[in-house]
Each structure stands twice: as C-alpha cells, then as structure tokens.
Amino acid sequence: MPIAPRTILLVEDNRDDEELTLRALARNNIGNQVVVVRDGQDAIDWLEATGPYASRDPNDVPALILLDLKLPKIDGLEVLRRLRANPRTAIVPVVILTSSKEDRDRASGYQGGANSYVQKPVDFTSFVDAVRQLGMYWLVLNEPPPNRPG
C-alpha cells in the first residue's frame, strides 16, 4: 500500500524531541501520517527507497520533511543537499527544526535549499504553537507545485 501523499517525514535522533513533536502534532489535530527516521542515513534510505526501505515506492514523497541538523551517520545539511539533488525530492518542502542557534547553521540551511528554519522552543507550550503554525502553513495554506500529488 503506498504512503499517503500527505505524509510528514520527521528526521529526529532525540527520542524526547521526537515525542514532543508527535505530541504537538496530535495536540494541534494534525492527523497526517508521520514517518520517523532517527539518523541521516535512514532519511536518505527512506527518501530513495533503498536499504531497509527498498520495498517502498520511491515516488511516494512526503508532503513535508521536518529535519534536524545534528544527526548521526549523515548530518542534516548533507541530507538536505542530497534530497535537493534528487529530482523526485528536489521540491519537497523542508523545514529545519533544530535546537541550533548558530547563524552559520541557519545560513547553511537556507543555502542548501531549506524552505524554513525553526529553532525548537524550550517550553512545550511554545513548541506546540510553533508546530501548529508549521502544520497550518505547510499542510493547509501552502499550495504544492503542480503535477505532484498533495
């Protein structure tokens, strides 16, 4: 069965941040299927339908990717570079969702093709609000490119 076109790919190695993101999505009634991968290599494998995800249809791309920067195996900026180089994933919206406050990381993210850069708020209420705004914009208000399911 193919992945629904409104899938969110969450690339997050910190289980606490993963749980907070999933809770924030649920609290905001964002019912999209969320696929979680915990390192950069898994993100690439999932997006390219290789390795443990080889049976997945590579044409089923997510509606949105929430990408952490500090990841094991392959960092988030390299994941971003590789997905932008792939014609199937080149235009998928990518929101860098990270705790990094570094100007260098923000600049590199945008230069690499990120659509948005959001620093993870420290408290849960602020985080829930940030996720609500992300979901509202990227999954409801934003119009996906033509000729792409969405």
C-alpha positions as CSV (number, residue, x, y, z in Angstrom):
1,M,0.0,0.0,0.0
2,P,1.5,3.4,-1.0
3,I,2.3,6.0,1.6
4,A,-0.4,8.7,1.7
5,P,0.7,11.8,-0.2
6,R,0.3,14.0,2.9
7,T,2.9,12.1,4.9
8,I,5.3,14.0,7.2
9,L,8.8,12.7,7.4
10,L,10.3,13.5,10.8
11,V,14.1,13.2,10.8
12,E,15.0,13.3,14.5
13,D,17.5,11.4,16.6
14,N,16.5,12.6,20.0
15,R,13.6,10.5,21.3
16,D,12.4,13.2,23.7
17,D,12.2,15.8,20.8
18,E,10.5,13.1,18.6
19,E,7.9,12.5,21.3
20,L,7.4,16.3,21.8
21,T,6.9,16.8,18.1
22,L,4.4,13.9,17.8
23,R,2.5,15.2,20.8
24,A,2.5,18.7,19.4
25,L,1.2,17.4,16.1
26,A,-1.6,15.5,17.8
27,R,-2.5,18.4,20.1
28,N,-3.0,20.5,17.0
29,N,-5.1,17.9,15.3
30,I,-2.6,17.4,12.6
31,G,-3.6,13.9,11.6
32,N,-1.1,13.3,8.8
33,Q,0.8,10.0,8.9
34,V,4.2,10.7,10.4
35,V,7.2,8.5,9.4
36,V,10.1,8.9,11.9
37,V,13.7,8.1,11.0
38,R,16.4,8.6,13.5
39,D,19.6,9.4,11.5
40,G,20.7,10.9,8.3
41,Q,21.4,7.6,6.5
42,D,17.9,6.3,7.4
43,A,16.4,9.6,6.0
44,I,18.3,9.1,2.7
45,D,17.3,5.4,2.5
46,W,13.7,6.2,3.2
47,L,13.6,9.0,0.6
48,E,15.4,7.0,-2.1
49,A,13.7,3.7,-1.2
50,T,16.9,1.9,-0.6
51,G,18.4,-0.3,2.2
52,P,15.7,-1.3,4.7
53,Y,13.1,0.7,2.7
54,A,13.8,-0.9,-0.7
55,S,10.2,-2.2,-0.9
56,R,8.8,1.3,-0.5
57,D,7.6,3.1,-3.7
58,P,10.2,5.9,-4.2
59,N,7.6,8.0,-6.0
60,D,5.6,8.4,-2.7
61,V,7.3,11.5,-1.5
62,P,6.3,13.3,1.8
63,A,4.2,16.4,1.8
64,L,6.7,17.9,4.4
65,I,10.1,17.0,5.9
66,L,10.9,18.2,9.4
67,L,14.7,17.9,9.5
68,D,17.0,18.1,12.5
69,L,20.6,19.2,11.8
70,K,22.6,17.3,14.4
71,L,22.1,13.7,13.2
72,P,24.2,10.5,13.5
73,K,25.8,9.0,10.4
74,I,24.9,11.8,8.0
75,D,24.1,15.3,9.3
76,G,21.0,17.2,8.3
77,L,22.8,19.6,5.9
78,E,24.1,16.6,3.9
79,V,20.6,15.1,3.9
80,L,19.2,18.4,2.6
81,R,21.9,18.6,-0.1
82,R,21.2,15.0,-1.3
83,L,17.4,15.4,-1.3
84,R,17.7,18.7,-3.3
85,A,20.0,16.9,-5.8
86,N,17.3,14.2,-6.4
87,P,14.7,15.2,-9.0
88,R,11.9,13.3,-7.0
89,T,12.6,15.2,-3.8
90,A,14.1,18.5,-5.0
91,I,10.9,20.5,-4.4
92,V,9.6,18.8,-1.3
93,P,9.1,21.4,1.5
94,V,11.8,21.1,4.1
95,V,11.6,22.7,7.5
96,I,14.8,22.6,9.5
97,L,13.6,22.0,13.1
98,T,16.6,22.2,15.3
99,S,17.9,23.4,18.6
100,S,20.9,25.1,16.9
101,K,21.1,28.8,17.5
102,E,24.2,29.1,15.2
103,D,23.9,31.7,12.4
104,R,26.2,29.5,10.4
105,D,23.7,26.6,10.6
106,R,20.8,28.9,9.6
107,A,22.7,30.3,6.6
108,S,23.9,26.8,5.5
109,G,20.3,25.5,5.8
110,Y,18.9,28.2,3.5
111,Q,21.8,28.0,1.1
112,G,21.2,24.2,0.9
113,G,17.6,24.8,-0.1
114,A,15.6,24.7,3.2
115,N,12.2,26.3,2.9
116,S,12.2,27.3,6.6
117,Y,14.3,27.2,9.7
118,V,12.7,26.9,13.1
119,Q,14.6,26.8,16.3
120,K,12.9,24.4,18.7
121,P,11.4,26.4,21.6
122,V,12.4,25.3,25.0
123,D,9.0,25.0,26.6
124,F,6.2,22.7,25.5
125,T,3.5,25.4,25.1
126,S,5.7,27.4,22.7
127,F,6.7,24.2,20.8
128,V,3.0,23.2,20.4
129,D,2.3,26.7,19.0
130,A,5.3,26.5,16.6
131,V,4.2,23.1,15.3
132,R,0.6,24.4,14.9
133,Q,1.9,27.2,12.8
134,L,4.1,24.9,10.7
135,G,1.2,22.5,10.1
136,M,-1.2,25.2,9.3
137,Y,1.1,26.8,6.7
138,W,2.8,23.8,5.1
139,L,-0.1,21.3,5.2
140,V,-3.1,23.6,4.8
141,L,-2.3,27.0,3.3
142,N,0.7,26.3,1.1
143,E,-0.2,25.2,-2.4
144,P,2.1,22.3,-3.6
145,P,3.7,22.5,-7.0
146,P,1.5,21.4,-10.0
147,N,1.8,17.8,-11.3
148,R,2.6,16.5,-7.8
149,P,0.1,14.7,-5.5
150,G,-0.6,16.7,-2.5
